[in-house]
Amino acid sequence: MDNYYDIIIIGGGVIGSAVARELARYQVKIAVLEKNLDVCYETSGRNSAVVHGGFAYDEGSLKARFCVEGNREMDAAAKELDFAFLRCGKVLVGNTDEDMEQLKKTMIQGEKNGSRGLRLVDEAELHRLVPAVVGKFAMFSPASGILDPFEFTVALAENACQNGVRYYFDHEVSAIERESGGYKITTRPEGPGETPAGGKGSEVFRCRWVVNAAGLNCGVISHMLGIKGYRVIGSKGDYLILDKKTGPLLPMPVYPVPSNTYMGIHVTNTTSGNVTVGPNAELVTDFAYYGVPRENMDYLAESASRLWPHIRKEDYIRNYSGILPKWVDENGKIQDFKIEIREELAPRAVNLVGMESPGLTSAIPIGRYVAGMIRERESFPENKAFNPVRKGIPHFQRADERERQALIAADPDFGELICRCEQVTKAEILRAIRNPLGVSTLSGIKVRTRAMMGRCQGGYCQMRIAKLLQEELGLRKTEILHNRTGSRLFFGDIREEAGHENT
Ligand SMILES: Cc1cc2nc3c(=O)[nH]c(=O)nc-3n(C[C@H](O)[C@H](O)[C@H](O)COP(=O)(O)OP(=O)(O)OC[C@H]3O[C@@H](n4cnc5c(N)ncnc54)[C@H](O)[C@@H]3O)c2cc1C
C-alpha cells in the first residue's frame, strides 16, 4: 500500500519536523502531512526567534524542562544541522522596587529550573552590555540566544527528509478514523479550490501511529482523534522589522520585566543583523489573520522606545505577526505543554496541545520525548544509516573575501548577485529550489536564502527569482505562487490577453 506509514505526523512546523527527525533514527516508515506548501508557514516562522534561558516557566513544568534542555544543546544542534545560532545573552530591564522584586523571583525560579549564569546587574554594567538601553538595573541571562527560525525548521525537516521521512505539502488533514491496527487519515488540498473530504484532490493515508503536531489546529486534530474538550485560545503578537543599520546598535535582546503570563514588548537582534520590535498580545479567534494594523505598529514603537531609543519610522522595513496556541483551563488559566497518549480514547496517537512559547527552543527535546513515548510501547530497530549531519546553503553574504572567491571558483553562479539588499547569489537561489524538500514558491526561496527580505523587499529581485523558478521547475508563469495555493504572481501575459502585439 503506497500511502501506508508506520507513523504519520500531522504538521510540518518546528515541532513536527523535530519529531520526524528524531523518529528517523529508527527503522520506521514516516510521513509528515502539512497543509501549507512548505514548512514554517505558521507559528514556527512567526515569533521572536529567541532561544530562551528557561527562567520564565513554573518549576517542574514541561516548558521549563524542555526549554533548559533545548537551550543547552543548541550550539551542538546548530553545528550538526548548519543553521545560524548566536548565544548572545539577554537582559530583562527594570526601574522600580516592584521590578526588582519580580526579577529576584524570576532568578530564583530560573535557578531551580537549571537556567545557567543568571545574575543581577546595575545600571553601569547594563550599559556596558547594551549601550543606550533605558533602565536602572537588569537580570542578565548569558545563556539566552537567537537563531533563525526558518533556517532551524528547514534544517530539521531537510535532515528528516534525507533520512527517509516523506513530506506531503498541500495535504490538509480533514478526517481521522480509527480502524483495526491504526488510523485512516483523509486529506484535501488547502486554500482556494479546496475540496471536501472524499472529493476531488482528497487522499487517504493509513498508519499505525499518529502524532498531532498541528500547532494552532491542535484542538481540532485532537477532536478528530476522539480526544475532546481542549480549549485552545490564540494570542496574537505583532512585530516591526527594522533596517540593518540598527542591528549593530543592539548586541542582545532587551526585554522589560515580565509578568507571570506575558514577556512584554521587547527589542531583539536577529542573526541577519536586523532588529525586531514586539510582540503585543491580543486574544484572537481567527487563527488565519496575520495583518498588523497601523495603530499596533505605533504602539509597539512607542512602548519599545522606552527601553531602547533607536526606533525610527524611516527604519521600518516590514511587519509580521504570529499567533500563540495557548491551552487554557475552564477559568482561562494558561496550562503547561500537554504531550499525551490517551490509551482509552486514541491508542497509538501522541497528542501535543498548547505548544506555545518556548516551543522553538524546546523543539529538539520535545522530538526526543515524543519518540521515547512511542518506543516505550513499540520497539523499532535502530536505523544504522541515520546521518544527523545536514549541510545548509552557503550564504555569500556571511562569507569573508577568501571564502567568496573559493565559492565562485567552485561554482560561477556564486558570482552573480540576484538580491542586492541581502547579497544573495544565483547559486543560492538554485540550491534552494533544488533542496531535498522541494521548493515551489517564492516564499520558500525567501526563507531559505533571505532573498527579498532586504530594504527593497524584492522590488529588484522578485521577477528574476520568479524566472529562475519557472526555468528550473518547468512552470508556466501563471503557475508561480507567492506562498499559498492560489497566491498567483502572474495572471497572464498582458499583451497576449489584450491582443495588441506592439503595445
Ligand atoms: C508571537 C510569538 C513569539 C514567540 N517567540 C518565541 C521565542 O522567542 N522562543 C521560543 O522558543 N518560542 C517562541 N514562540 C513559540 C514558537 O514559535 C512555537 O512554540 C513553535 O513554533 C510551535 O511549533 P509547532 O510546530 O507546534 O507549530 P506550527 O509552526 O504552527 O506548525 C504546525 C503546522 O501544522 C500544520 N497544520 C495545522 N493543521 C493541519 C492540518 N489539518 N493538516 C495538516 N497540517 C496542519 C500547519 O500548517 C503548521 O505548519 C513564539 C510564538 C509566537 C506566536
The ligand as an SDF file (V2000), in Angstrom:
LIG
                    3D

 53 58  0  0  0  0  0  0  0  0999 V2000
    4.4910   35.8860   18.8610 C   0  0  0  0  0  0  0  0  0  0  0  0
    5.2640   34.6370   19.1770 C   0  0  0  0  0  0  0  0  0  0  0  0
    6.5440   34.7190   19.7360 C   0  0  0  0  0  0  0  0  0  0  0  0
    7.2510   33.5570   20.0470 C   0  0  0  0  0  0  0  0  0  0  0  0
    8.5440   33.6540   20.4790 N   0  0  0  0  0  0  0  0  0  0  0  0
    9.2390   32.5250   20.7670 C   0  0  0  0  0  0  0  0  0  0  0  0
   10.6000   32.6100   21.1610 C   0  0  0  0  0  0  0  0  0  0  0  0
   11.2060   33.6680   21.1320 O   0  0  0  0  0  0  0  0  0  0  0  0
   11.2220   31.4710   21.5300 N   0  0  0  0  0  0  0  0  0  0  0  0
   10.5940   30.2570   21.5420 C   0  0  0  0  0  0  0  0  0  0  0  0
   11.2070   29.2830   21.9470 O   0  0  0  0  0  0  0  0  0  0  0  0
    9.3250   30.1430   21.1060 N   0  0  0  0  0  0  0  0  0  0  0  0
    8.6400   31.2380   20.7070 C   0  0  0  0  0  0  0  0  0  0  0  0
    7.3610   31.1540   20.2380 N   0  0  0  0  0  0  0  0  0  0  0  0
    6.7180   29.8380   20.1980 C   0  0  0  0  0  0  0  0  0  0  0  0
    7.1030   29.0190   18.9900 C   0  0  0  0  0  0  0  0  0  0  0  0
    7.1120   29.7910   17.8180 O   0  0  0  0  0  0  0  0  0  0  0  0
    6.1020   27.8590   18.8630 C   0  0  0  0  0  0  0  0  0  0  0  0
    6.0140   27.1960   20.1000 O   0  0  0  0  0  0  0  0  0  0  0  0
    6.5140   26.8580   17.8150 C   0  0  0  0  0  0  0  0  0  0  0  0
    6.8090   27.4860   16.6040 O   0  0  0  0  0  0  0  0  0  0  0  0
    5.3920   25.8490   17.6260 C   0  0  0  0  0  0  0  0  0  0  0  0
    5.7460   24.9640   16.6130 O   0  0  0  0  0  0  0  0  0  0  0  0
    4.6970   23.9680   16.0110 P   0  0  0  0  0  0  0  0  0  0  0  0
    5.4300   23.0990   15.0780 O   0  0  0  0  0  0  0  0  0  0  0  0
    3.9360   23.3260   17.1270 O   0  0  0  0  0  0  0  0  0  0  0  0
    3.6260   24.9100   15.3040 O   0  0  0  0  0  0  0  0  0  0  0  0
    3.4910   25.4210   13.7900 P   0  0  0  0  0  0  0  0  0  0  0  0
    4.7050   26.0690   13.3110 O   0  0  0  0  0  0  0  0  0  0  0  0
    2.2320   26.2070   13.7660 O   0  0  0  0  0  0  0  0  0  0  0  0
    3.3130   24.0920   12.9800 O   0  0  0  0  0  0  0  0  0  0  0  0
    2.0950   23.3920   12.9190 C   0  0  0  0  0  0  0  0  0  0  0  0
    1.8760   23.0010   11.4810 C   0  0  0  0  0  0  0  0  0  0  0  0
    0.7090   22.2050   11.3930 O   0  0  0  0  0  0  0  0  0  0  0  0
    0.0940   22.4810   10.1440 C   0  0  0  0  0  0  0  0  0  0  0  0
   -1.3040   22.0590   10.2350 N   0  0  0  0  0  0  0  0  0  0  0  0
   -2.2790   22.5790   11.0040 C   0  0  0  0  0  0  0  0  0  0  0  0
   -3.4300   21.9390   10.7940 N   0  0  0  0  0  0  0  0  0  0  0  0
   -3.1820   20.9840    9.8680 C   0  0  0  0  0  0  0  0  0  0  0  0
   -3.9910   20.0080    9.2270 C   0  0  0  0  0  0  0  0  0  0  0  0
   -5.2900   19.8790    9.4730 N   0  0  0  0  0  0  0  0  0  0  0  0
   -3.4010   19.1970    8.3070 N   0  0  0  0  0  0  0  0  0  0  0  0
   -2.0730   19.3220    8.0070 C   0  0  0  0  0  0  0  0  0  0  0  0
   -1.2900   20.2530    8.5860 N   0  0  0  0  0  0  0  0  0  0  0  0
   -1.8240   21.0530    9.5110 C   0  0  0  0  0  0  0  0  0  0  0  0
    0.2620   23.9760    9.9960 C   0  0  0  0  0  0  0  0  0  0  0  0
    0.1410   24.3840    8.6630 O   0  0  0  0  0  0  0  0  0  0  0  0
    1.6330   24.1970   10.5730 C   0  0  0  0  0  0  0  0  0  0  0  0
    2.6400   24.2520    9.5850 O   0  0  0  0  0  0  0  0  0  0  0  0
    6.6500   32.2940   19.8470 C   0  0  0  0  0  0  0  0  0  0  0  0
    5.3960   32.2140   19.2430 C   0  0  0  0  0  0  0  0  0  0  0  0
    4.7210   33.3830   18.8890 C   0  0  0  0  0  0  0  0  0  0  0  0
    3.4010   33.2900   18.2140 C   0  0  0  0  0  0  0  0  0  0  0  0
  1  2  1  0
  2  3  1  0
  2 52  2  0
  3  4  2  0
  4  5  1  0
  4 50  1  0
  5  6  2  0
  6  7  1  0
  6 13  1  0
  7  8  2  0
  7  9  1  0
  9 10  1  0
 10 11  2  0
 10 12  1  0
 12 13  2  0
 13 14  1  0
 14 15  1  0
 14 50  1  0
 15 16  1  0
 16 17  1  0
 16 18  1  0
 18 19  1  0
 18 20  1  0
 20 21  1  0
 20 22  1  0
 22 23  1  0
 23 24  1  0
 24 25  2  0
 24 26  1  0
 24 27  1  0
 27 28  1  0
 28 29  2  0
 28 30  1  0
 28 31  1  0
 31 32  1  0
 32 33  1  0
 33 34  1  0
 33 48  1  0
 34 35  1  0
 35 36  1  0
 35 46  1  0
 36 37  1  0
 36 45  1  0
 37 38  2  0
 38 39  1  0
 39 40  1  0
 39 45  2  0
 40 41  1  0
 40 42  2  0
 42 43  1  0
 43 44  2  0
 44 45  1  0
 46 47  1  0
 46 48  1  0
 48 49  1  0
 50 51  2  0
 51 52  1  0
 52 53  1  0
M  END
$$$$
